Amino acid sequence: MATIGEEIVVWASGRPPWQQTALCDIAAGREVDEAALDVLVAQVKAGKGGGEILTEEEIPIAGSGAARIELVSVTELKNVNALVTAQDLSFGVAGLTVVYGDNGSGKSGYARLIKSAVGSLHSEPVHGDVFGPHPEGPQQAQINYRSSGEERPSTLWPNGVTAELGAVSFYDEACGEAYLRKESELGYRPSALGLLDGLISLCDRVAVRLDAELSDNAARVKPLPTPPEDSPAAAFLATLSGKTGAEDVEAACALEDGAEAELASLREEEARLIATDPRKEKSRLLGLATHARALGDRVAALSEALDEEAVAAAVGRRDGLAVAREAAHLASIASFDGEPLPGIGGEAWQRLWATARRYSEEVAYPGREFPATTEAHCLLCQQPLGAEAAERLQHFDAFVADDTARQVREAEVVLKNSVDLLKVLANPPAQLHESRAALAARDEDLDGVLGSWLVAAEARRLALLAVLGSEPAEDLPPLGESPRDQLGALAEEADAEAATVDQEHFDANLAALVARRRDIEGRQALVTGRDNIENEIERLGEREAIQTARRQADTSGITRKNTELTERHVGAEADDRFARETDRLNLERIHLRRSGGHKGKVRHRPALLTPTVEKPVEDILSEGEQTALGLAGYFTEAYFDTSRSTLVLDDPVSSLDHIRRGAVARRLTEFAADRQVIVFTHDLEFVVALSAEALAQGIEFTERSIQRRGDRAPGVCVDGHPWKAKDVGRRFEELERLLAEIKRERSNWSQERYDEQCAAWAGKLSETWERLLHLEIAQPLFDPSTSQVHPKMLRVIARITAEDDQQFQASYARVSEWALRHDKSPSRNYVAPEPEALAAELVGIREFLKRIKGYQR
């Protein structure tokens, strides 16, 4: 398999030239400052730069250059939980620092504060003092730290926490649960992959600059015209780019002559079509044909009544009536010359006669033949008719029945019909105006011709009426050419159009009309906003150049290669390390399942190994196994942290059995060999286990305690562990210190004070004997917390000699007598031992422990 360096060289040869040169600069350790970055960005935009070729010899093989971050102390707390102020919690800068605190002592408050400032898979708020006067007031703490061995200025929590503290890794039960349920990243980066990390970082910097230029470019956008949707103008603007030429703009803005008038007509017709539908349009066209035919019928009627032939006939009827009347007059003169009244047989008389006939037949003498002369009265004066009157009526009736009178009546009827017809023609049909409006909407010119003809026809009608009265016929105005044929042609045309109207045809017509209207409106909009369009083309050209450069700064391809190389060259090592960590904690059939990466870092999550049914590990493992698994994952990531920054753990062994607790204590102590490890705990046995492991591995062990104040306020920081938390070795050191104090201060104390100090010292030595027997003899054989027996440790008891027993019994008896356990008998006059006696007892217990250790080996 090719080495990671060989793979990087081959991959680099396919990168853009400027990136190839950048890889050479990164390999050589050459920094890209802001001025150099300006030059690089300009080169990338111009498509220039590059020329150097990366070789495998240039790829660095040294370890990580990340700074080692170590915590020094936490000070100046204000309004952090209920922790007391004016306290300093310091840490050993090397080895293992164990911060012990009973439940409710404030230990977790300090742990949560540190958790919120450093790297952690889980986060939680740090509340103020909810029992204090200002629980929502400002919070504060100073976190003092070192970076690569150098003191750094205090970082102010919570608002001024430095990013460097993110290198410190924190673990607690919640972090363990998060490790089980969430993906996490493996921070280990082989030095060769640092080249790709550096290239990603440089590309990100270039991208930031280009993104800023893109933002500036976007700020120069000016409002473009808003042509109608789906118009050619809208399509033109949608495809606008930096490559759009001046000739393209000119073509898009071109407008034909008369476009404004055409647009007005299009809008009017579109409004009409939108207001209707194919069915209504068909009905409209058929109605137009009906209107055209009605107008044609009107023209025909007027033409028929007013043409030359009709005029001649009407004038002839007038003249014929005059002749008939003259003949009737002559006949009446001959017939009624002897009558007493004149005018008999004339027009007025005949009208009177016709009225008298109608009165007789309908009212006076219905059913009798007119004139009724027998037993009758005069129809006018109502006097009985005499013989002479009856004869006269018979004579009048004979005259009226005569042919000349008949001819007059017939001529009058014919002429009256002609006059009545002309009068009727004065009142056009009610729908004439509606028909004219329909005609005008379709053909204004034809409507104008029709209107002129109708005016002429009306003048001729009036003149003819006058002629039929008394005017001479030669005064009639001309009628002109009839528009009847044109109206008939329009009717046929409308019928034909109606026959072709359907939804598809209607939609096509409307779509064509709308498309043309949008085209004109769009071009007008482009003309109005042409300056902004030309500015936009220029801006887009610049933007496209920036975007082309921005794509070259995209890190996705680099990240994919980074992840691929990490998977291939780091994955197996990570799997092996995780297997080792789980094995230490007695976990089986668990592995790391990788799920991609980000910026070249591998994401993973613990999973069951080859299960029959796929289940999340948290659903299968016990509480203790889950705790152990969370620690295994944390230890794996800590192992690959090449910066060797601080590890901080808060109560990491909850729910763990004795065996796993010992394994955790051993592993943390191993980590403390080359980095700072800080453990917060309330577990006394775990404190003892950590102390023993530190002693066994020669690791510096720093004791710190967090206690309650006398008024029960939490958060008092103490350098050192309480006596109950010390193992045998630490108790020896405490007894040495206290004995030195007794020797030094004896001359300054009263006898009673000396007695009290000696008694207290003896009590501690007595407790040390008890802890020695528990930890070094009893517990190695039988662990009551787990009920486990370790048979091989029985040999320790077998090797204990009578002299060993005698030494223990004698020493334990003496120190028990000295201790403040029982009242001293007055008869014995008890006197406290001399310091030399105390020192002898301390030497003796040390020698006893040394022999027991020898038996264990």
C-alpha positions in Angstrom: 0.0 0.0 0.0 1.3 3.5 -0.9 2.4 5.7 2.0 0.3 8.6 3.0 2.9 11.0 1.7 2.9 9.3 -1.7 -0.9 9.5 -1.9 -0.8 13.2 -1.0 1.8 14.0 -3.7 -0.3 12.2 -6.4 -3.4 14.0 -5.3 -1.7 17.4 -5.1 -0.7 17.1 -8.8 -4.4 17.4 -9.8 -5.1 20.5 -7.7 -5.2 24.0 -9.2 -1.7 25.5 -9.6 -2.1 28.0 -6.8 -3.0 25.2 -4.4 0.0 23.2 -5.4 2.2 26.2 -4.6 0.3 26.7 -1.3 1.0 23.1 -0.3 4.7 23.7 -0.9 4.5 26.8 1.3 2.7 25.0 4.1 5.2 22.1 4.0 8.0 24.6 4.3 6.3 26.4 7.2 5.9 29.7 5.2 3.1 31.8 6.7 0.6 33.6 4.5 0.1 37.0 6.1 -2.7 39.4 5.2 -0.6 41.2 2.5 0.3 37.9 0.9 -3.3 36.8 1.1 -4.3 39.9 -0.9 -1.9 38.9 -3.6 -3.1 35.3 -3.6 -6.8 36.3 -3.8 -6.0 38.5 -6.8 -4.0 35.7 -8.5 -6.9 33.2 -7.9 -9.4 35.7 -9.5 -7.1 36.2 -12.4 -6.5 32.5 -12.9 -2.8 32.9 -12.3 -0.2 31.8 -9.7 1.4 28.4 -9.0 4.3 26.6 -10.6 5.8 24.7 -7.6 5.4 20.9 -7.4 5.1 19.2 -4.0 7.5 16.2 -3.4 7.3 13.5 -0.8 10.5 14.8 0.8 8.9 18.1 1.6 6.1 16.5 3.6 6.7 17.0 7.3 6.9 13.9 9.6 7.1 15.7 12.9 4.3 15.6 15.5 1.6 18.0 16.1 2.5 21.6 16.7 -0.7 22.3 18.7 -0.1 24.2 22.0 -0.4 22.2 25.2 -3.0 23.9 27.5 -2.8 23.4 31.2 -5.1 24.8 33.9 -3.3 26.7 36.8 -6.2 27.9 38.9 -9.8 29.2 39.1 -10.2 32.4 41.1 -12.4 35.5 41.7 -15.8 33.7 41.7 -18.9 35.8 41.8 -22.5 34.6 41.7 -21.5 31.0 40.6 -24.0 28.7 42.1 -23.9 29.3 45.8 -20.1 29.0 46.0 -18.4 31.3 48.4 -16.2 34.1 47.0 -12.6 35.0 47.6 -11.4 31.3 47.0 -8.6 30.0 44.9 -8.7 26.5 43.5 -5.3 25.7 42.2 -4.1 22.6 40.3 -0.7 20.8 40.1 0.7 21.7 36.7 2.0 18.2 36.2 0.8 14.8 37.1 -2.5 14.0 38.8 -4.6 16.5 40.8 -7.5 15.0 42.7 -10.1 17.5 44.0 -12.1 15.8 46.7 -15.4 17.0 48.0 -18.3 15.5 49.9 -21.8 15.8 48.4 -23.0 19.4 48.5 -19.5 20.8 49.1 -19.5 22.8 45.9 -17.2 20.4 44.0 -19.7 20.0 41.1 -20.1 23.8 40.9 -16.4 24.2 40.2 -16.5 21.3 37.7 -19.5 22.8 35.9 -17.8 26.1 35.6 -14.7 24.5 34.1 -16.9 22.4 31.8 -18.5 25.5 30.4 -15.1 27.0 29.4 -13.3 24.1 27.9 -13.9 21.4 25.3 -16.9 19.1 26.1 -19.3 16.8 24.3 -22.1 18.1 26.5 -23.0 21.6 27.7 -25.2 22.8 30.5 -25.8 26.3 32.1 -24.0 27.5 35.2 -26.7 29.2 37.3 -26.2 32.1 39.7 -26.9 31.8 43.4 -30.7 31.1 43.4 -30.8 31.7 47.2 -28.8 34.9 47.0 -30.0 38.5 46.6 -29.2 38.8 42.9 -29.6 35.3 41.3 -29.9 36.8 37.8 -27.0 39.2 38.4 -23.7 39.2 36.5 -21.4 36.1 37.0 -17.6 36.1 37.0 -14.6 33.9 37.4 -11.0 34.0 36.4 -9.4 31.0 34.8 -5.7 31.0 34.8 -3.8 28.7 32.4 -0.6 28.0 30.7 0.0 27.5 26.9 3.0 25.4 26.0 4.5 26.0 29.4 4.0 29.8 29.4 1.7 31.7 31.7 -1.2 33.4 29.9 -3.3 36.3 31.1 -6.3 35.2 33.1 -9.3 34.6 30.9 -12.5 36.1 32.3 -15.5 33.8 32.4 -18.2 33.7 31.1 -17.8 36.5 28.5 -14.1 36.5 27.8 -13.1 32.8 27.6 -10.2 32.3 25.3 -10.6 29.8 22.4 -7.3 28.1 23.6 -9.1 26.5 26.5 -11.1 24.4 24.0 -8.0 22.1 23.9 -8.7 21.1 27.5 -10.9 18.0 27.5 -13.8 17.6 30.0 -15.7 14.4 31.0 -18.6 13.7 33.2 -21.6 11.3 33.2 -23.5 13.5 30.8 -20.5 13.6 28.4 -20.4 9.8 28.6 -24.0 9.6 27.7 -23.5 12.0 24.8 -20.6 9.9 23.5 -22.9 6.9 23.4 -25.8 8.7 21.6 -24.0 11.2 19.4 -21.3 11.2 16.8 -18.0 12.6 17.9 -14.8 13.5 16.1 -11.4 11.9 16.5 -9.0 14.7 16.9 -5.8 12.7 16.0 -4.2 14.1 12.9 -1.1 12.5 11.4 1.5 15.2 10.6 1.3 14.5 6.9 -2.4 15.3 6.9 -1.5 18.6 8.5 -0.8 19.8 4.9 -4.4 19.2 4.0 -5.5 20.8 7.2 -3.4 23.8 6.3 -4.7 24.0 2.8 -8.3 23.8 4.1 -7.5 26.7 6.4 -5.9 28.7 3.6 -8.9 28.0 1.3 -11.2 29.1 4.1 -9.3 32.4 4.4 -9.4 32.9 0.6 -13.1 32.1 0.6 -13.8 34.6 3.4 -12.1 37.3 1.3 -14.0 36.3 -1.9 -17.3 36.1 0.1 -16.7 39.6 1.2 -16.2 40.7 -2.4 -19.4 38.8 -3.3 -21.2 40.7 -0.6 -19.8 44.0 -1.9 -20.8 43.0 -5.4 -24.3 42.1 -4.3 -24.7 45.5 -2.6 -24.3 47.1 -6.0 -27.4 45.5 -7.4 -29.8 48.1 -8.9 -33.5 47.4 -9.5 -34.1 45.8 -12.9 -37.3 46.4 -14.9 -40.2 44.1 -14.1 -41.6 43.0 -17.4 -44.6 40.7 -17.6 -44.0 37.1 -16.7 -43.5 34.7 -19.6 -42.5 37.6 -21.9 -39.4 37.5 -24.1 -38.2 40.5 -21.9 -38.5 38.4 -18.8 -36.7 35.5 -20.4 -34.0 37.9 -21.4 -33.5 39.2 -17.9 -33.6 35.7 -16.5 -30.6 34.7 -18.6 -28.7 38.0 -18.1 -25.1 37.3 -17.4 -21.7 38.9 -17.6 -21.5 37.4 -21.1 -24.6 39.2 -22.4 -23.5 41.5 -25.3 -24.5 45.0 -26.3 -26.2 43.6 -29.4 -28.3 41.3 -27.2 -29.5 44.3 -25.2 -30.3 46.2 -28.4 -32.3 43.3 -29.8 -34.3 42.9 -26.6 -35.2 46.6 -26.4 -36.2 47.0 -30.1 -39.7 48.4 -30.6 -41.7 48.7 -33.9 -43.4 51.9 -35.0 -46.9 52.2 -33.8 -46.3 49.9 -30.9 -48.2 52.1 -28.4 -51.4 52.2 -30.5 -51.1 48.4 -31.1 -50.7 47.9 -27.3 -53.9 49.9 -26.6 -55.8 47.8 -29.1 -54.4 44.6 -27.7 -55.3 45.5 -24.1 -58.9 46.4 -25.1 -59.4 43.1 -27.0 -57.7 41.1 -24.2 -60.1 42.7 -21.6 -63.0 41.7 -23.8 -61.9 38.2 -24.3 -61.0 37.7 -20.6 -64.6 38.9 -19.7 -66.1 36.2 -21.9 -65.6 32.5 -22.8 -65.9 30.4 -26.0 -69.6 29.8 -25.5 -70.2 33.5 -25.0 -67.9 34.4 -27.9 -69.8 32.2 -30.2 -73.0 33.7 -29.0 -71.6 37.2 -29.6 -70.6 36.4 -33.1 -74.0 34.8 -33.9 -75.6 37.9 -32.3 -73.5 40.1 -34.5 -74.7 38.2 -37.6 -78.3 38.7 -36.4 -77.7 42.4 -35.9 -76.2 42.7 -39.3 -79.2 41.0 -40.9 -81.6 43.2 -38.9 -79.8 46.3 -40.2 -79.9 44.8 -43.7 -83.7 44.3 -43.3 -84.1 47.9 -42.2 -82.2 49.1 -45.2 -84.2 46.8 -47.5 -87.5 48.1 -46.1 -86.4 51.7 -46.5 -85.1 51.0 -50.0 -88.3 49.2 -51.0 -90.4 52.2 -49.8 -88.1 55.0 -51.1 -86.5 53.8 -54.3 -87.6 55.4 -57.6 -90.1 52.8 -58.4 -91.8 53.1 -55.0 -91.8 56.8 -55.2 -93.4 56.8 -58.7 -96.1 54.3 -57.5 -96.9 56.5 -54.5 -97.1 59.6 -56.6 -99.3 57.8 -59.0 -101.7 56.8 -56.2 -101.8 60.4 -55.1 -102.7 61.5 -58.6 -105.2 58.6 -59.1 -107.1 59.7 -55.9 -107.3 63.2 -57.2 -108.8 61.9 -60.5 -111.3 59.6 -58.7 -112.4 62.4 -56.5 -112.9 64.7 -59.4 -115.1 62.1 -61.1 -117.1 61.5 -58.0 -117.6 65.2 -57.6 -119.0 65.5 -61.1 -121.3 62.6 -60.4 -122.5 64.1 -57.1 -123.3 67.4 -58.9 -125.5 65.6 -61.3 -127.2 63.4 -58.7 -127.8 65.8 -55.9 -128.3 69.1 -57.7 -131.7 69.5 -56.2 -130.8 68.8 -52.7 -131.2 71.5 -50.1 -127.6 71.4 -48.9 -124.4 71.7 -51.0 -121.5 69.2 -50.9 -123.5 66.1 -51.1 -121.3 63.4 -52.5 -118.1 65.2 -51.5 -115.3 63.9 -49.3 -116.6 65.4 -46.0 -120.1 64.1 -46.8 -118.9 60.6 -47.6 -117.0 60.5 -44.3 -120.2 61.5 -42.5 -122.1 58.8 -44.4 -119.5 56.2 -43.4 -119.8 57.2 -39.8 -123.6 57.1 -39.9 -123.5 53.6 -41.5 -121.2 52.3 -38.7 -123.5 53.8 -36.0 -126.6 52.2 -37.6 -125.1 48.8 -38.0 -123.3 48.6 -34.7 -125.6 50.6 -32.3 -128.9 52.0 -33.6 -130.2 49.2 -35.7 -127.9 46.2 -35.5 -129.1 43.3 -37.7 -130.9 45.6 -40.1 -129.7 46.5 -43.6 -128.5 50.1 -43.8 -130.1 52.4 -44.3 -133.0 51.5 -42.1 -136.0 53.5 -43.3 -139.1 51.8 -42.0 -140.1 52.6 -38.5 -136.8 54.3 -38.0 -135.4 57.6 -36.8 -132.8 59.9 -38.3 -129.4 58.8 -37.2 -128.3 62.4 -36.6 -131.4 64.4 -35.4 -133.1 61.3 -33.9 -136.6 62.4 -35.4 -138.8 59.8 -37.0 -138.2 59.4 -40.7 -140.9 60.4 -43.0 -141.4 59.1 -46.5 -139.4 61.9 -48.1 -136.5 61.4 -45.7 -136.6 57.7 -46.2 -136.5 58.1 -50.0 -133.6 60.6 -49.7 -131.6 58.0 -47.7 -132.2 55.4 -50.2 -131.0 57.8 -52.9 -127.9 58.6 -50.9 -127.1 54.9 -50.5 -127.4 54.3 -54.2 -125.0 57.1 -54.8 -122.4 55.7 -52.4 -122.7 52.3 -54.0 -122.0 53.9 -57.4 -118.5 53.0 -59.0 -117.1 56.5 -58.9 -117.5 56.6 -55.2 -116.1 53.2 -54.8 -113.0 54.2 -56.8 -112.5 57.2 -54.5 -112.6 55.0 -51.5 -110.2 52.5 -52.9 -107.8 55.2 -54.0 -107.9 56.7 -50.6 -107.2 53.3 -48.9 -104.2 52.7 -51.2 -102.8 56.1 -50.7 -103.4 55.9 -47.0 -101.5 52.6 -46.9 -98.5 54.2 -48.6 -98.6 57.1 -46.2 -99.0 54.8 -43.2 -96.0 52.8 -44.3 -93.9 55.9 -44.6 -94.9 56.9 -41.2 -94.2 53.5 -39.7 -90.7 53.7 -41.2 -90.1 56.8 -39.1 -90.0 54.5 -36.0 -87.0 52.1 -36.3 -87.1 48.7 -34.4 -86.2 48.9 -30.7 -83.0 46.9 -31.2 -81.7 49.2 -34.0 -79.4 51.1 -31.5 -78.1 47.8 -30.1 -77.4 46.5 -33.6 -75.7 49.8 -34.6 -73.4 49.4 -31.4 -72.5 45.8 -32.4 -71.7 47.0 -35.9 -69.6 49.9 -34.7 -67.6 47.5 -32.4 -66.8 45.3 -35.4 -66.6 47.7 -38.3 -66.6 51.4 -37.7 -66.3 52.3 -41.4 -69.4 50.2 -42.4 -71.3 51.8 -39.5 -70.4 55.2 -40.8 -71.6 54.3 -44.3 -74.9 52.9 -42.8 -75.4 56.0 -40.7 -75.0 58.4 -43.7 -77.4 56.2 -45.8 -80.0 56.2 -43.0 -79.8 60.0 -42.8 -80.4 60.3 -46.5 -83.3 57.8 -46.3 -85.0 59.8 -43.5 -84.7 63.0 -45.6 -86.2 61.2 -48.6 -89.0 59.7 -46.5 -90.0 63.1 -45.1 -89.9 64.6 -48.6 -92.0 61.8 -50.0 -94.7 62.3 -47.3 -94.7 66.0 -48.2 -95.1 65.0 -51.9 -98.0 62.7 -51.1 -99.6 65.8 -49.5 -99.1 68.6 -51.9 -95.4 69.1 -52.7 -94.1 68.5 -56.2 -92.2 65.1 -56.8 -89.2 66.7 -58.3 -88.0 68.0 -54.9 -87.2 64.5 -53.5 -83.5 64.2 -52.3 -81.5 61.3 -53.7 -81.2 58.0 -51.6 -77.7 56.9 -52.6 -76.2 53.4 -52.8 -77.7 50.9 -50.4 -75.2 49.2 -47.8 -77.5 46.1 -47.7 -75.0 43.8 -49.5 -72.2 44.9 -47.1 -74.3 44.1 -44.1 -75.2 40.7 -45.6 -71.5 40.0 -46.2 -70.8 40.9 -42.5 -73.5 38.6 -41.3 -72.1 35.7 -43.3 -68.6 36.5 -42.0 -69.8 36.5 -38.4 -71.6 33.2 -38.9 -68.5 31.7 -40.4 -66.4 32.8 -37.4 -68.9 31.5 -34.9 -68.8 28.1 -36.7 -65.0 27.9 -36.0 -65.1 29.1 -32.3 -64.2 26.4 -29.8 -62.1 26.3 -26.5 -58.8 25.5 -28.3 -59.3 28.1 -30.9 -60.4 30.6 -28.3 -57.4 29.9 -26.0 -55.0 30.1 -29.0 -56.3 33.5 -30.0 -56.2 34.8 -26.4 -52.7 33.3 -25.9 -51.4 34.9 -29.1 -52.9 38.2 -28.1 -51.5 38.1 -24.6 -48.1 37.0 -25.8 -47.9 39.9 -28.2 -49.1 42.4 -25.5 -46.5 41.1 -23.0 -43.8 41.3 -25.7 -44.5 45.0 -26.3 -44.9 45.8 -22.6 -41.7 43.9 -21.8 -39.7 45.8 -24.4 -41.0 49.1 -23.1 -39.9 48.1 -19.6 -36.4 47.2 -20.9 -36.1 50.5 -22.7 -37.0 52.3 -19.4 -34.5 50.4 -17.3 -31.7 50.0 -19.9 -29.1 51.8 -17.9 -29.6 49.5 -14.9 -29.5 46.5 -17.2 -26.2 47.5 -18.6 -24.8 48.1 -15.1 -26.1 44.7 -14.0 -24.3 43.0 -16.9 -21.1 44.6 -15.8 -21.7 43.6 -12.2 -22.5 40.0 -13.2 -19.3 39.8 -15.2 -17.3 40.7 -12.1 -19.4 38.4 -9.9 -18.9 35.4 -12.2 -15.2 35.9 -12.0 -15.3 36.0 -8.2 -17.5 32.9 -8.1 -15.2 31.0 -10.4 -12.4 31.8 -8.0 -14.6 31.0 -5.0 -15.3 27.5 -6.4 -11.5 26.9 -6.5 -11.5 27.8 -2.7 -14.1 25.2 -2.0 -12.8 22.7 0.6 -15.2 19.8 -0.1 -12.7 18.0 -2.4 -9.8 18.5 0.1 -12.0 17.3 2.9 -13.0 14.2 1.0 -9.4 13.4 0.4 -8.5 14.2 4.0 -11.3 11.9 5.3 -10.4 9.2 2.8 -6.7 9.2 4.0 -7.8 9.5 7.6 -10.1 6.5 7.2 -7.4 4.4 5.5 -4.4 5.4 7.6 -5.9 6.4 10.9 -9.1 4.3 11.1 -7.3 1.0 11.9 -5.2 2.6 14.5 -8.3 4.2 16.1 -10.1 0.9 16.1 -7.1 -0.8 17.7 -6.8 1.9 20.4 -10.6 1.7 21.2 -10.4 -2.1 21.4 -7.5 -1.7 23.9 -9.4 0.8 26.0 -12.6 -1.3 26.1 -10.6 -4.4 27.0 -9.1 -2.6 30.0 -12.6 -1.9 31.2 -13.9 -5.4 30.6 -16.2 -4.5 27.6 -16.8 -7.0 24.8 -18.2 -6.9 21.3 -18.1 -3.1 21.0 -16.4 -1.3 18.1 -16.2 2.2 16.6 -18.5 2.7 13.6 -17.3 5.5 11.4 -19.9 7.8 9.8 -18.0 10.2 7.6 -15.9 13.2 8.5 -15.7 17.0 8.6 -12.7 19.0 7.5 -10.7 15.8 7.5 -11.6 14.6 11.0 -13.3 11.2 11.3 -16.7 11.0 12.9 -17.5 7.9 14.8 -19.9 6.4 17.3 -19.7 3.2 19.4 -21.8 0.3 18.2 -22.4 -3.4 18.8 -20.1 -5.7 16.9 -22.0 -8.1 14.5 -25.4 -8.2 16.4 -28.2 -10.4 15.1 -30.5 -7.4 15.5 -29.2 -3.9 15.2 -29.8 -1.9 18.4 -28.2 1.2 19.9 -25.6 0.3 22.5 -27.4 2.3 25.2 -30.4 0.0 24.8 -28.3 -3.1 25.4 -25.6 -2.3 27.9 -26.1 -2.0 31.7 -25.6 1.3 33.5 -22.1 0.3 34.6 -21.2 -0.9 31.1 -22.5 2.4 29.6 -20.3 4.4 32.0 -17.3 2.2 31.1 -18.0 2.6 27.4 -18.2 6.4 27.7 -14.9 6.4 29.5 -13.4 4.1 26.8 -14.4 6.5 24.1 -13.0 9.5 26.1 -9.7 7.7 26.7 -9.5 6.8 23.0 -9.8 10.4 22.0 -7.5 11.6 24.8 -4.9 9.1 23.5 -4.9 10.7 20.1 -4.8 14.2 21.4 -1.2 15.1 20.3 -1.3 18.4 22.1 -1.3 16.6 25.5 -3.5 19.2 27.0 -5.3 18.8 30.3 -7.9 16.2 31.0 -10.6 17.2 33.5 -13.0 14.5 34.8 -15.9 14.9 37.3 -17.0 11.8 39.2 -16.0 9.5 36.3 -16.6 6.1 38.1 -20.2 6.3 39.2 -21.9 2.9 38.6 -18.5 1.2 38.1 -17.5 -1.9 40.0 -14.3 -2.3 41.9 -12.3 -3.9 39.1 -13.3 -1.2 36.6 -12.6 1.6 39.1 -9.1 0.3 39.6 -8.7 0.2 35.8 -9.9 3.8 35.5 -7.6 4.9 38.2 -4.7 3.1 36.5 -5.5 4.6 33.1 -5.8 8.2 34.4 -2.5 7.8 36.2 -0.9 6.6 33.0 -2.3 9.7 31.2 -0.9 11.8 34.0 2.6 10.7 33.1 2.8 13.2 30.2 -0.1 15.6 30.8 -2.0 17.3 33.5 -5.0 15.3 34.7 -7.6 16.8 37.1 -10.2 14.6 38.8 -13.1 15.9 40.8 -14.7 13.2 43.0 -16.6 12.5 46.2 -15.6 8.7 46.1 -13.1 8.0 48.9 -12.2 4.6 47.6 -11.5 6.1 44.2 -9.3 8.8 45.8 -7.3 6.0 47.5 -7.0 4.1 44.3 -5.8 7.1 42.4 -3.3 7.9 45.2 -2.0 4.3 45.2 -1.6 4.2 41.4 0.2 7.6 41.4 2.6 6.3 44.1 3.1 3.0 42.2 3.8 4.8 38.9 5.9 7.6 40.4 3.4 10.3 39.3 3.2 13.6 41.0 0.0 13.6 43.1 -1.7 16.9 44.1 -4.3 17.0 46.8 -7.1 19.5 46.8 -10.4 19.7 48.7 -13.6 21.6 48.4 -15.5 21.9 51.6 -18.4 23.6 53.3 -17.8 26.6 55.5 -18.9 26.5 59.1 -22.2 28.1 58.1 -22.7 25.3 55.6 -21.9 27.6 52.6 -20.2 25.5 49.9 -17.1 26.2 47.9 -14.2 26.6 50.4 -11.0 25.5 48.7 -8.3 23.7 50.7 -4.9 22.6 49.6 -4.9 19.0 50.6 -7.3 16.1 51.2 -9.2 15.6 54.5 -7.7 12.8 56.7 -10.5 10.3 55.6 -9.5 10.6 52.0 -5.8 9.8 52.5 -4.4 6.4 51.8 -1.7 4.8 54.1 1.2 6.5 52.3 -0.4 10.0 52.4 -1.2 9.4 56.1 2.4 8.6 56.9 3.3 12.0 55.3 0.6 13.7 57.3 1.8 12.0 60.5 5.4 13.1 59.8 4.3 16.7 59.3 2.2 16.7 62.5 5.0 15.0 64.5 7.4 17.7 63.3 4.9 20.3 64.4 4.7 18.7 67.9 8.4 18.7 68.3 8.7 22.3 67.1 5.9 23.8 69.1 6.1 21.7 72.3 7.9 24.4 74.2 5.2 26.9 73.3 2.3 24.7 74.5 0.9 24.0 77.8 1.0 20.4 79.1 -2.7 20.1 78.4 -2.3 21.3 74.8 0.6 18.9 74.3 -1.5 16.0 75.7 -4.3 16.9 73.3 -1.9 17.0 70.3 -0.3 13.7 71.2 -3.7 12.1 71.7 -4.9 13.4 68.3 -1.7 12.2 66.7 -2.1 8.8 68.2 -5.7 8.5 67.1 -4.6 9.2 63.5 -1.9 6.5 63.8 -4.5 4.1 65.2 -6.7 4.8 62.2 -3.7 4.3 59.9 -3.2 0.9 61.4 -6.8 0.1 60.6 -6.6 1.4 57.0 -3.4 -0.5 56.5 -5.0 -3.8 57.5 -8.1 -3.0 55.4 -6.3 -2.0 52.2 -3.2 -4.2 52.3 -4.4 -7.4 53.9 -8.2 -7.7 54.0 -9.3 -6.1 50.8 -6.8 -7.8 48.5 -8.2 -11.1 49.8 -11.9 -10.2 49.9 -13.6 -7.1 48.5 -16.8 -6.5 50.4 -18.1 -4.0 47.8 -18.1 -6.7 45.1 -18.1 -9.9 47.3 -15.1 -11.1 45.2 -12.5 -13.4 46.7 -8.9 -13.3 45.4 -7.5 -16.7 46.6 -3.9 -15.9 45.5 -3.7 -13.2 48.1 -4.2 -15.8 50.9 -0.5 -16.3 50.8 -0.1 -12.8 52.4 -1.9 -14.0 55.5 0.1 -17.2 55.5 3.4 -15.3 55.5 2.5 -13.0 58.4 4.7 -14.1 61.3 4.2 -14.2 65.1 6.6 -11.3 65.3 4.5 -9.4 62.8 1.4 -10.0 64.9 3.2 -9.1 68.1 4.4 -5.9 66.7 0.9 -4.9 65.5 -0.8 -5.9 68.7 1.7 -4.0 70.9 1.8 -0.8 68.7 -2.0 -0.7 68.3 -2.5 -1.2 72.0 -0.1 1.6 72.9 -1.5 4.2 70.4 -5.0 3.2 71.3 -4.2 4.0 75.0 -2.7 7.4 73.9 -5.7 8.3 71.7 -8.7 10.2 72.9 -10.9 7.2 72.9 -11.4 6.4 76.6 -11.2 8.2 79.8 -7.8 8.0 81.5 -7.9 6.2 84.8 -7.0 8.7 87.7 -5.2 5.8 89.5 -2.7 5.5 86.8 -1.8 9.2 86.5 -1.5 9.0 82.7 1.4 10.9 81.1 1.5 11.6 77.4 4.4 9.9 75.5 7.5 11.8 74.4 7.9 12.7 70.8 10.6 10.0 70.5 8.0 7.4 71.4 5.7 8.7 68.8 8.5 8.7 66.2 9.3 5.0 67.1 5.7 4.0 66.5 5.7 5.7 63.1 9.0 3.9 62.2 7.5 0.6 63.3 4.3 0.9 61.2 6.4 1.9 58.2 8.5 -1.3 58.6 5.4 -3.4 59.1 3.9 -2.1 55.8 7.2 -2.7 54.0 7.2 -6.4 55.1 3.6 -6.8 54.0 4.4 -5.4 50.6 7.2 -7.9 50.4 4.8 -10.8 51.2 2.5 -9.6 48.4 5.3 -9.8 45.9 
